[in-house]
Amino acid sequence: MDELERSIGDLVVANRILAKEDVVDAYGHVSIRHPNKPDPYLLSRSLSPGFVTREDIIEFKLDGTPVSDTRPA
């Protein structure tokens, strides 16, 4: 498993843990910097943190626009 895949998995787990512990609610979010690039970050699409899966993670530019993803952020 490469560093990006590991980071995506960690982000999914972080979303689930923080939702379970009531740290974030349906409107909260967790993001991380891309592990291999200095500027992009990873964030789930618009979804309650308790339901986030690997497929929901989107790469974003610093200005908030998705990189190569047409799903609603």
N, C-alpha and C positions, 0 to 999 in steps of 0.2 A: 504494500500500500504506500503510495507516495504522500508527500507532505500535504498537498492540497486535499486529497481524499481524507486524510486523517483530520485536518482542520475542519472540513465540512462535517464529519462525524462528531467532532467535539462541539461544534456549533449547535447541531441538532440536540445533543445531550444537554448542553447548557440551557437551551430554550426549555426543554422538558423539565429539568430540575428547577429552574427559577419559576416556572408556572406552577409546579407541584408545591413548592414552598411559598406560594403567594407573593413572590417578590415582584413579578410582573403579572399583569392581568391580560385580558384579551387585546388590549391596545398597546402593551409594552413590547419591546423588542430587544434582541441581543445581536450585536454585530462583532466581527473581528476583521483585522487587516488580512489581506491576501498574504499567504506565507511565502510566495515566490516573487511577488512584485511589490514595489514600494508604495504605490498609490491606491490601487483598488481595495475595496473591502467587500466582505461577504455578509449577506443579510437575507433572512427568509422573505418570501413574497408576503403580501398582506394576508396574514393568517394568525390565528391565536397561537401563542408560543407552545401550548400544550399539544398541538396537533402537527407541529413542524416535522417534516421528514427530509431526507437527503435531497429528494427531488424538488423541494421547495426553496432551496438555497440559490440565490442569484448573486452574481458578481456585479458590483457597481463601481462607477468612476467616482472620484471625489466630489463631483458636482451633483451626484445623486442619480445620474442616468445609468440604466442597466447596460452591461456589456454583453452584446450578442444574445439578448433575451427579449422576447416580445410579450411575455406574460405581464399582467398588471403587477406593478411592484406594490 
